[in-house]
Each structure stands twice: as C-alpha cells, then as structure tokens.
Amino acid sequence: MTKRKYNDINDFLEDESFENWVYQKNGTDINFWEFWIANNPDKSDLVNSAKDLILGISFKNNNVSEDKVALEWQKLQSKIKAKEAKPKQKVILLKKFSVAATILIIVTTGFYFLNRNSKITHKTHYGEILKVKLQDGSDVTLNSNSSLSYYKNESRKVWLSGEAFFKVDKKKVTNAKFWVITQDLSIQVYGTAFNVSTKKKKTDVFLEEGDIWLSLKNGEKKQMLPGNYISYSAKENRVLEDKDIDNSSLKTSWKDGTLLFEKLSLEKAMEKIEESYGYSVVFKDDKAKNTLITGAVPLTNIDICIEAIEKSVDVTIIKKDNSLIISKK
C-alpha cells in the first residue's frame, strides 16, 4: 500500500483503500486502516466525518469539485459587480445562478437517493477470512472464496454465496426479521447464531443457538433447533441430510482459522481443503482416500496445512501447480 499523508477529509475520500475499510471489503485494507486509526487518534474526527460521507452520500467521482464551484462562484461575483449599474441584468444573473444551483442540488440529491439503496458486496479470496459488522449490529464471518451482498438501507436481508457464520442481533423492540438467501433456500431469523454453506451445489445450515425457519425452494418449510444440521439441494429437490450434531466446532471451527476433523475420511477432508484453498486434489490410490483423519489444520497457510495432514494420516502430499497429489507413504 502506498504511504501518504492524510491531513484533510479529501485525502480520505480519494483513497480507495479507505473506502474498502468503510465497507469492510478487503482484508489487507481493513488491517491497514485499523492499525493506522489506532496510531493516529488525533485524526479520529476526520476519519469519522469521511466515513459518514461515504456511508451516507457516496457521491460519484464525476461530481463538480469544490475548487470548480468556487472558481465559477468567483466568476459570477465578478460579473455581478461589473454590472451593478444594471439592476435588471443583475436580477437576471441571480435568477440564472439560482436555476443552476437548483439543478446542481437536484442532480446531487439524485445521486444521494440512488446510492442510499446501492448494493454492497463483501468478497473473500482463497485462504482469506473476513469479519463484517452489519449496520443493524449483526456480525458475519465470511469464509474463503465467498461473497455476501445486501442493500445499504436493508442490511437484515443478505444474499450468500460460499460460507458464512452469522451472529444475528435480535431487535427486541421491533422484532424485525433477518433473512439469509441462497440458491436453494431462504432462512428466516430473529436473533441467533448459525452457519450457512452454499458450496457443492447445495446449501448446508447448522444452527448453534436460537431457532430459525428454512423456506426450501420446493415450498417446504422446516424449523431448526440448536444442534440441528440440514443439507438441501434445489437441483435434486430433496433434503440430503437432517441430523443433530453434538460438537458444534465440527461445523464452525473454520471461523477461528482452523478446520476440525473427527474420524472423517481423507477424501472428505480434502474436499474442505479444496473449498478453502482452491487446489484440486488428486489421489494416487484408493487406500489413501479411505484413511480416517482426526485433528485440526490451519485455514490460512496451505504449506502448514499440508504438513499437518501428512503427519496426521501418514501420507505424502505434493503441491504441483494448482493440484495436491496424495499418496500413501
């Protein structure tokens, strides 16, 4: 990231990385600005003002600049002074300026209302985990290679592709619902904690606490209670799994940077590695596929992850191009 000085509000507004921090879009930019703000407390007023402008107005870059407006205003004043002896023309000029100002206000207001309901999208790359605080106070942890979208003035209705863990803030006064929408189903929530994954052309939902309702694409509705895990495919038009899981960490440990396996076949475990890191997995023999693995591996470093798996199940994993080639030792 280019180092620069931030002495006035425009320095923040013109920096794309600052806007990424405001919208919590990019992990690198978020880390940079959290560190910068912590070490520059004297700039907190400027930071908050710039943030409010971006969240509340979001003007497009092609708006008339302040310098341009000031220059035109000076020109107009000069013309008015030069023609003070002609009051009628002065009135006409003032009326023209009034019309121009009105048009500018209308155009600017148009941008404001267009952007009030603009769509916000958070995306992660392979090996990246992003924490997002929604405007309603809810917390979302977005897993690698995933995206979360919502409209600026309606953050209690989100669209998910990939995987995310939700900690939804309950609105006790209004009892407002929170919605998560995927390609297979929609989830109706009031206030609870749950995990959603839309990978492998299906949607998996695990409820950690509270209760939620699922509206499946086939019209069926299902209520979930804590510990319940449901997997549904709209493509196959059926519930693939519906069971209770005692150890919630098996479904949610990823949000803390690790994958937890408990007597899982290496073939199934490597599917998770594929999803997290984007590598394709190649088994040299079936014996390696059926090896059971129990333990935890890191989600943010592929080399340490490979080493941990090799030691756990006595296999050799060769990383070649975009593939992980696995064989028994």
DOVEXDO-971850 format. One record per residue (C-alpha): x, z, y; residue number from 1. Coordinates in pm, whole numbers. Example, Ala and Ser with C-alpha at 12.3 -4.5 7.8 and 13.67 -1.06 7.14 Angstrom:
<pafis>
<pafi X="1230" Z="780" Y="-450" num="1"/>
<pafi X="1367" Z="714" Y="-106" num="2"/>
</pafis>
This chain:
<pafis>
<pafi X="0" Z="0" Y="0" num="1"/>
<pafi X="137" Z="-93" Y="347" num="2"/>
<pafi X="225" Z="212" Y="555" num="3"/>
<pafi X="73" Z="208" Y="903" num="4"/>
<pafi X="-33" Z="443" Y="1180" num="5"/>
<pafi X="-395" Z="548" Y="1226" num="6"/>
<pafi X="-437" Z="655" Y="1588" num="7"/>
<pafi X="-785" Z="533" Y="1676" num="8"/>
<pafi X="-1109" Z="456" Y="1496" num="9"/>
<pafi X="-1044" Z="80" Y="1477" num="10"/>
<pafi X="-729" Z="142" Y="1273" num="11"/>
<pafi X="-953" Z="291" Y="1001" num="12"/>
<pafi X="-1233" Z="35" Y="1031" num="13"/>
<pafi X="-992" Z="-259" Y="998" num="14"/>
<pafi X="-826" Z="-119" Y="683" num="15"/>
<pafi X="-984" Z="-245" Y="360" num="16"/>
<pafi X="-836" Z="43" Y="160" num="17"/>
<pafi X="-1017" Z="293" Y="386" num="18"/>
<pafi X="-1348" Z="117" Y="317" num="19"/>
<pafi X="-1269" Z="132" Y="-56" num="20"/>
<pafi X="-1222" Z="509" Y="-20" num="21"/>
<pafi X="-1555" Z="543" Y="164" num="22"/>
<pafi X="-1739" Z="357" Y="-114" num="23"/>
<pafi X="-1518" Z="510" Y="-390" num="24"/>
<pafi X="-1435" Z="160" Y="-519" num="25"/>
<pafi X="-1067" Z="166" Y="-609" num="26"/>
<pafi X="-881" Z="447" Y="-784" num="27"/>
<pafi X="-549" Z="375" Y="-608" num="28"/>
<pafi X="-708" Z="365" Y="-263" num="29"/>
<pafi X="-911" Z="680" Y="-335" num="30"/>
<pafi X="-596" Z="872" Y="-435" num="31"/>
<pafi X="-406" Z="745" Y="-129" num="32"/>
<pafi X="-673" Z="847" Y="119" num="33"/>
<pafi X="-743" Z="1185" Y="-40" num="34"/>
<pafi X="-370" Z="1261" Y="-6" num="35"/>
<pafi X="-349" Z="1118" Y="348" num="36"/>
<pafi X="-653" Z="1313" Y="473" num="37"/>
<pafi X="-524" Z="1638" Y="321" num="38"/>
<pafi X="-193" Z="1591" Y="504" num="39"/>
<pafi X="-342" Z="1479" Y="837" num="40"/>
<pafi X="-606" Z="1742" Y="919" num="41"/>
<pafi X="-579" Z="1660" Y="1291" num="42"/>
<pafi X="-735" Z="1319" Y="1220" num="43"/>
<pafi X="-1042" Z="1456" Y="1039" num="44"/>
<pafi X="-1277" Z="1379" Y="1330" num="45"/>
<pafi X="-1160" Z="1019" Y="1343" num="46"/>
<pafi X="-1189" Z="987" Y="964" num="47"/>
<pafi X="-1544" Z="1123" Y="961" num="48"/>
<pafi X="-1653" Z="903" Y="1252" num="49"/>
<pafi X="-1510" Z="591" Y="1087" num="50"/>
<pafi X="-1672" Z="685" Y="757" num="51"/>
<pafi X="-2012" Z="735" Y="926" num="52"/>
<pafi X="-1984" Z="395" Y="1091" num="53"/>
<pafi X="-1909" Z="221" Y="761" num="54"/>
<pafi X="-2186" Z="401" Y="571" num="55"/>
<pafi X="-2443" Z="382" Y="847" num="56"/>
<pafi X="-2384" Z="43" Y="1005" num="57"/>
<pafi X="-2146" Z="-177" Y="804" num="58"/>
<pafi X="-2117" Z="-446" Y="1073" num="59"/>
<pafi X="-1981" Z="-779" Y="960" num="60"/>
<pafi X="-1634" Z="-881" Y="1074" num="61"/>
<pafi X="-1765" Z="-1167" Y="1284" num="62"/>
<pafi X="-1937" Z="-936" Y="1537" num="63"/>
<pafi X="-1832" Z="-968" Y="1900" num="64"/>
<pafi X="-1528" Z="-746" Y="1960" num="65"/>
<pafi X="-1528" Z="-469" Y="2222" num="66"/>
<pafi X="-1249" Z="-645" Y="2416" num="67"/>
<pafi X="-1452" Z="-964" Y="2426" num="68"/>
<pafi X="-1761" Z="-782" Y="2551" num="69"/>
<pafi X="-1555" Z="-602" Y="2817" num="70"/>
<pafi X="-1400" Z="-929" Y="2934" num="71"/>
<pafi X="-1735" Z="-1102" Y="2963" num="72"/>
<pafi X="-1876" Z="-800" Y="3147" num="73"/>
<pafi X="-1591" Z="-817" Y="3399" num="74"/>
<pafi X="-1653" Z="-1187" Y="3448" num="75"/>
<pafi X="-2021" Z="-1121" Y="3506" num="76"/>
<pafi X="-1950" Z="-846" Y="3761" num="77"/>
<pafi X="-1715" Z="-1078" Y="3949" num="78"/>
<pafi X="-1983" Z="-1344" Y="3967" num="79"/>
<pafi X="-2239" Z="-1094" Y="4090" num="80"/>
<pafi X="-2007" Z="-965" Y="4365" num="81"/>
<pafi X="-1924" Z="-1320" Y="4472" num="82"/>
<pafi X="-2294" Z="-1394" Y="4518" num="83"/>
<pafi X="-2417" Z="-1069" Y="4669" num="84"/>
<pafi X="-2531" Z="-1266" Y="4973" num="85"/>
<pafi X="-2776" Z="-1450" Y="4749" num="86"/>
<pafi X="-3006" Z="-1178" Y="4609" num="87"/>
<pafi X="-3228" Z="-1421" Y="4423" num="88"/>
<pafi X="-2935" Z="-1559" Y="4227" num="89"/>
<pafi X="-2819" Z="-1204" Y="4163" num="90"/>
<pafi X="-3154" Z="-1121" Y="4012" num="91"/>
<pafi X="-3141" Z="-1437" Y="3804" num="92"/>
<pafi X="-2793" Z="-1346" Y="3676" num="93"/>
<pafi X="-2904" Z="-996" Y="3593" num="94"/>
<pafi X="-3201" Z="-1135" Y="3406" num="95"/>
<pafi X="-2973" Z="-1371" Y="3213" num="96"/>
<pafi X="-2744" Z="-1085" Y="3126" num="97"/>
<pafi X="-3045" Z="-877" Y="3024" num="98"/>
<pafi X="-3162" Z="-1153" Y="2793" num="99"/>
<pafi X="-2812" Z="-1194" Y="2649" num="100"/>
<pafi X="-2781" Z="-819" Y="2596" num="101"/>
<pafi X="-3121" Z="-812" Y="2428" num="102"/>
<pafi X="-3016" Z="-1095" Y="2195" num="103"/>
<pafi X="-2693" Z="-909" Y="2111" num="104"/>
<pafi X="-2890" Z="-592" Y="2037" num="105"/>
<pafi X="-3135" Z="-783" Y="1817" num="106"/>
<pafi X="-2854" Z="-955" Y="1625" num="107"/>
<pafi X="-2662" Z="-630" Y="1582" num="108"/>
<pafi X="-2976" Z="-446" Y="1473" num="109"/>
<pafi X="-3042" Z="-726" Y="1227" num="110"/>
<pafi X="-2701" Z="-670" Y="1068" num="111"/>
<pafi X="-2775" Z="-298" Y="1058" num="112"/>
<pafi X="-3105" Z="-333" Y="875" num="113"/>
<pafi X="-2966" Z="-598" Y="642" num="114"/>
<pafi X="-2681" Z="-368" Y="546" num="115"/>
<pafi X="-2885" Z="-49" Y="525" num="116"/>
<pafi X="-3005" Z="-166" Y="186" num="117"/>
<pafi X="-2694" Z="-352" Y="77" num="118"/>
<pafi X="-2585" Z="-321" Y="-284" num="119"/>
<pafi X="-2285" Z="-103" Y="-363" num="120"/>
<pafi X="-2085" Z="-160" Y="-681" num="121"/>
<pafi X="-1808" Z="55" Y="-829" num="122"/>
<pafi X="-1584" Z="-111" Y="-1090" num="123"/>
<pafi X="-1302" Z="9" Y="-1312" num="124"/>
<pafi X="-1022" Z="-179" Y="-1485" num="125"/>
<pafi X="-895" Z="-119" Y="-1838" num="126"/>
<pafi X="-730" Z="222" Y="-1865" num="127"/>
<pafi X="-892" Z="346" Y="-1541" num="128"/>
<pafi X="-1145" Z="627" Y="-1500" num="129"/>
<pafi X="-1329" Z="669" Y="-1168" num="130"/>
<pafi X="-1528" Z="966" Y="-1037" num="131"/>
<pafi X="-1812" Z="876" Y="-800" num="132"/>
<pafi X="-2022" Z="1111" Y="-585" num="133"/>
<pafi X="-2360" Z="952" Y="-511" num="134"/>
<pafi X="-2541" Z="1006" Y="-181" num="135"/>
<pafi X="-2804" Z="1228" Y="-347" num="136"/>
<pafi X="-2533" Z="1468" Y="-470" num="137"/>
<pafi X="-2519" Z="1344" Y="-829" num="138"/>
<pafi X="-2179" Z="1297" Y="-996" num="139"/>
<pafi X="-2087" Z="995" Y="-1208" num="140"/>
<pafi X="-1768" Z="948" Y="-1411" num="141"/>
<pafi X="-1716" Z="577" Y="-1481" num="142"/>
<pafi X="-1517" Z="483" Y="-1790" num="143"/>
<pafi X="-1270" Z="194" Y="-1810" num="144"/>
<pafi X="-1390" Z="-167" Y="-1781" num="145"/>
<pafi X="-1728" Z="-56" Y="-1646" num="146"/>
<pafi X="-1941" Z="-105" Y="-1337" num="147"/>
<pafi X="-2209" Z="97" Y="-1159" num="148"/>
<pafi X="-2438" Z="-57" Y="-895" num="149"/>
<pafi X="-2708" Z="78" Y="-665" num="150"/>
<pafi X="-2863" Z="8" Y="-327" num="151"/>
<pafi X="-2729" Z="206" Y="-34" num="152"/>
<pafi X="-3059" Z="373" Y="54" num="153"/>
<pafi X="-3164" Z="429" Y="-307" num="154"/>
<pafi X="-2876" Z="585" Y="-500" num="155"/>
<pafi X="-3112" Z="756" Y="-750" num="156"/>
<pafi X="-3166" Z="419" Y="-921" num="157"/>
<pafi X="-2849" Z="273" Y="-1072" num="158"/>
<pafi X="-2753" Z="-18" Y="-1295" num="159"/>
<pafi X="-2480" Z="38" Y="-1553" num="160"/>
<pafi X="-2257" Z="-197" Y="-1745" num="161"/>
<pafi X="-1999" Z="-24" Y="-1963" num="162"/>
<pafi X="-1992" Z="353" Y="-1997" num="163"/>
<pafi X="-2056" Z="647" Y="-1765" num="164"/>
<pafi X="-2122" Z="1019" Y="-1776" num="165"/>
<pafi X="-2393" Z="1140" Y="-1538" num="166"/>
<pafi X="-2439" Z="1486" Y="-1388" num="167"/>
<pafi X="-2765" Z="1435" Y="-1201" num="168"/>
<pafi X="-2856" Z="1663" Y="-913" num="169"/>
<pafi X="-3213" Z="1790" Y="-954" num="170"/>
<pafi X="-3432" Z="1759" Y="-645" num="171"/>
<pafi X="-3638" Z="2077" Y="-671" num="172"/>
<pafi X="-3841" Z="2014" Y="-354" num="173"/>
<pafi X="-3941" Z="1651" Y="-411" num="174"/>
<pafi X="-3888" Z="1642" Y="-791" num="175"/>
<pafi X="-3755" Z="1289" Y="-739" num="176"/>
<pafi X="-3668" Z="1091" Y="-1050" num="177"/>
<pafi X="-3326" Z="944" Y="-1123" num="178"/>
<pafi X="-3310" Z="612" Y="-1310" num="179"/>
<pafi X="-3030" Z="450" Y="-1512" num="180"/>
<pafi X="-3096" Z="87" Y="-1608" num="181"/>
<pafi X="-2907" Z="-111" Y="-1875" num="182"/>
<pafi X="-2968" Z="-441" Y="-2050" num="183"/>
<pafi X="-3151" Z="-261" Y="-2333" num="184"/>
<pafi X="-3345" Z="23" Y="-2172" num="185"/>
<pafi X="-3407" Z="244" Y="-1871" num="186"/>
<pafi X="-3352" Z="619" Y="-1857" num="187"/>
<pafi X="-3578" Z="850" Y="-1658" num="188"/>
<pafi X="-3413" Z="1171" Y="-1539" num="189"/>
<pafi X="-3493" Z="1463" Y="-1309" num="190"/>
<pafi X="-3174" Z="1666" Y="-1337" num="191"/>
<pafi X="-2944" Z="1675" Y="-1638" num="192"/>
<pafi X="-2609" Z="1572" Y="-1792" num="193"/>
<pafi X="-2583" Z="1275" Y="-2027" num="194"/>
<pafi X="-2358" Z="991" Y="-2142" num="195"/>
<pafi X="-2452" Z="620" Y="-2149" num="196"/>
<pafi X="-2258" Z="333" Y="-2304" num="197"/>
<pafi X="-2369" Z="-32" Y="-2297" num="198"/>
<pafi X="-2083" Z="-181" Y="-2497" num="199"/>
<pafi X="-2110" Z="-380" Y="-2822" num="200"/>
<pafi X="-2442" Z="-543" Y="-2711" num="201"/>
<pafi X="-2636" Z="-217" Y="-2740" num="202"/>
<pafi X="-2698" Z="98" Y="-2539" num="203"/>
<pafi X="-2594" Z="441" Y="-2667" num="204"/>
<pafi X="-2730" Z="753" Y="-2498" num="205"/>
<pafi X="-2611" Z="1107" Y="-2565" num="206"/>
<pafi X="-2785" Z="1400" Y="-2395" num="207"/>
<pafi X="-2564" Z="1700" Y="-2324" num="208"/>
<pafi X="-2814" Z="1917" Y="-2135" num="209"/>
<pafi X="-3167" Z="1895" Y="-1994" num="210"/>
<pafi X="-3413" Z="1635" Y="-2116" num="211"/>
<pafi X="-3466" Z="1265" Y="-2049" num="212"/>
<pafi X="-3705" Z="984" Y="-2137" num="213"/>
<pafi X="-3597" Z="642" Y="-2260" num="214"/>
<pafi X="-3806" Z="331" Y="-2195" num="215"/>
<pafi X="-3690" Z="74" Y="-2450" num="216"/>
<pafi X="-3716" Z="-298" Y="-2382" num="217"/>
<pafi X="-3972" Z="-330" Y="-2664" num="218"/>
<pafi X="-4208" Z="-99" Y="-2472" num="219"/>
<pafi X="-4147" Z="211" Y="-2685" num="220"/>
<pafi X="-4073" Z="544" Y="-2514" num="221"/>
<pafi X="-3854" Z="820" Y="-2655" num="222"/>
<pafi X="-3791" Z="1174" Y="-2533" num="223"/>
<pafi X="-3444" Z="1316" Y="-2588" num="224"/>
<pafi X="-3341" Z="1680" Y="-2617" num="225"/>
<pafi X="-2988" Z="1830" Y="-2586" num="226"/>
<pafi X="-2754" Z="1713" Y="-2860" num="227"/>
<pafi X="-2963" Z="1404" Y="-2936" num="228"/>
<pafi X="-2787" Z="1067" Y="-2970" num="229"/>
<pafi X="-2979" Z="739" Y="-2972" num="230"/>
<pafi X="-2839" Z="388" Y="-3008" num="231"/>
<pafi X="-3072" Z="96" Y="-2932" num="232"/>
<pafi X="-3028" Z="-282" Y="-2932" num="233"/>
<pafi X="-3274" Z="-502" Y="-2743" num="234"/>
<pafi X="-3121" Z="-804" Y="-2915" num="235"/>
<pafi X="-3206" Z="-664" Y="-3259" num="236"/>
<pafi X="-3521" Z="-498" Y="-3122" num="237"/>
<pafi X="-3461" Z="-173" Y="-3307" num="238"/>
<pafi X="-3315" Z="176" Y="-3288" num="239"/>
<pafi X="-2978" Z="162" Y="-3464" num="240"/>
<pafi X="-2917" Z="539" Y="-3473" num="241"/>
<pafi X="-3114" Z="850" Y="-3386" num="242"/>
<pafi X="-2936" Z="1174" Y="-3474" num="243"/>
<pafi X="-2816" Z="1510" Y="-3342" num="244"/>
<pafi X="-2451" Z="1577" Y="-3267" num="245"/>
<pafi X="-2324" Z="1935" Y="-3261" num="246"/>
<pafi X="-1988" Z="1865" Y="-3095" num="247"/>
<pafi X="-2068" Z="1702" Y="-2759" num="248"/>
<pafi X="-1697" Z="1638" Y="-2694" num="249"/>
<pafi X="-1705" Z="1359" Y="-2952" num="250"/>
<pafi X="-1916" Z="1159" Y="-2705" num="251"/>
<pafi X="-1795" Z="1290" Y="-2369" num="252"/>
<pafi X="-1423" Z="1375" Y="-2403" num="253"/>
<pafi X="-1328" Z="1038" Y="-2250" num="254"/>
<pafi X="-1430" Z="1161" Y="-1903" num="255"/>
<pafi X="-1142" Z="1409" Y="-1920" num="256"/>
<pafi X="-894" Z="1135" Y="-2012" num="257"/>
<pafi X="-892" Z="1164" Y="-2392" num="258"/>
<pafi X="-1069" Z="1014" Y="-2692" num="259"/>
<pafi X="-1162" Z="1265" Y="-2960" num="260"/>
<pafi X="-1197" Z="1158" Y="-3324" num="261"/>
<pafi X="-1331" Z="1365" Y="-3611" num="262"/>
<pafi X="-1290" Z="1214" Y="-3958" num="263"/>
<pafi X="-1351" Z="867" Y="-3819" num="264"/>
<pafi X="-1221" Z="555" Y="-3991" num="265"/>
<pafi X="-926" Z="399" Y="-3812" num="266"/>
<pafi X="-1127" Z="76" Y="-3784" num="267"/>
<pafi X="-1399" Z="255" Y="-3583" num="268"/>
<pafi X="-1144" Z="450" Y="-3380" num="269"/>
<pafi X="-962" Z="130" Y="-3283" num="270"/>
<pafi X="-1290" Z="-16" Y="-3155" num="271"/>
<pafi X="-1279" Z="256" Y="-2892" num="272"/>
<pafi X="-920" Z="163" Y="-2809" num="273"/>
<pafi X="-1027" Z="-199" Y="-2768" num="274"/>
<pafi X="-1301" Z="-97" Y="-2525" num="275"/>
<pafi X="-1070" Z="129" Y="-2325" num="276"/>
<pafi X="-758" Z="-84" Y="-2300" num="277"/>
<pafi X="-878" Z="-442" Y="-2356" num="278"/>
<pafi X="-650" Z="-518" Y="-2653" num="279"/>
<pafi X="-776" Z="-695" Y="-2962" num="280"/>
<pafi X="-698" Z="-515" Y="-3288" num="281"/>
<pafi X="-561" Z="-691" Y="-3595" num="282"/>
<pafi X="-539" Z="-509" Y="-3933" num="283"/>
<pafi X="-283" Z="-644" Y="-4177" num="284"/>
<pafi X="-461" Z="-478" Y="-4473" num="285"/>
<pafi X="-792" Z="-307" Y="-4552" num="286"/>
<pafi X="-618" Z="11" Y="-4663" num="287"/>
<pafi X="-522" Z="85" Y="-4303" num="288"/>
<pafi X="-881" Z="21" Y="-4185" num="289"/>
<pafi X="-1028" Z="292" Y="-4404" num="290"/>
<pafi X="-777" Z="562" Y="-4316" num="291"/>
<pafi X="-953" Z="861" Y="-4158" num="292"/>
<pafi X="-831" Z="996" Y="-3825" num="293"/>
<pafi X="-893" Z="1337" Y="-3666" num="294"/>
<pafi X="-749" Z="1432" Y="-3329" num="295"/>
<pafi X="-728" Z="1325" Y="-2965" num="296"/>
<pafi X="-547" Z="1036" Y="-2795" num="297"/>
<pafi X="-496" Z="972" Y="-2421" num="298"/>
<pafi X="-702" Z="713" Y="-2236" num="299"/>
<pafi X="-469" Z="630" Y="-1951" num="300"/>
<pafi X="-144" Z="532" Y="-2126" num="301"/>
<pafi X="-154" Z="276" Y="-2406" num="302"/>
<pafi X="201" Z="348" Y="-2528" num="303"/>
<pafi X="139" Z="721" Y="-2571" num="304"/>
<pafi X="-194" Z="638" Y="-2732" num="305"/>
<pafi X="-28" Z="412" Y="-2989" num="306"/>
<pafi X="237" Z="671" Y="-3067" num="307"/>
<pafi X="-27" Z="942" Y="-3120" num="308"/>
<pafi X="-226" Z="725" Y="-3362" num="309"/>
<pafi X="86" Z="624" Y="-3557" num="310"/>
<pafi X="179" Z="989" Y="-3611" num="311"/>
<pafi X="-178" Z="1094" Y="-3697" num="312"/>
<pafi X="-252" Z="839" Y="-3971" num="313"/>
<pafi X="92" Z="717" Y="-4082" num="314"/>
<pafi X="58" Z="356" Y="-3971" num="315"/>
<pafi X="272" Z="113" Y="-3775" num="316"/>
<pafi X="121" Z="-44" Y="-3463" num="317"/>
<pafi X="296" Z="-338" Y="-3299" num="318"/>
<pafi X="188" Z="-435" Y="-2948" num="319"/>
<pafi X="220" Z="-811" Y="-2911" num="320"/>
<pafi X="74" Z="-997" Y="-2612" num="321"/>
<pafi X="-287" Z="-876" Y="-2595" num="322"/>
<pafi X="-307" Z="-764" Y="-2957" num="323"/>
<pafi X="-238" Z="-445" Y="-3152" num="324"/>
<pafi X="-122" Z="-531" Y="-3504" num="325"/>
<pafi X="-173" Z="-243" Y="-3751" num="326"/>
<pafi X="-33" Z="-197" Y="-4099" num="327"/>
<pafi X="34" Z="91" Y="-4339" num="328"/>
<pafi X="390" Z="226" Y="-4343" num="329"/>
</pafis>
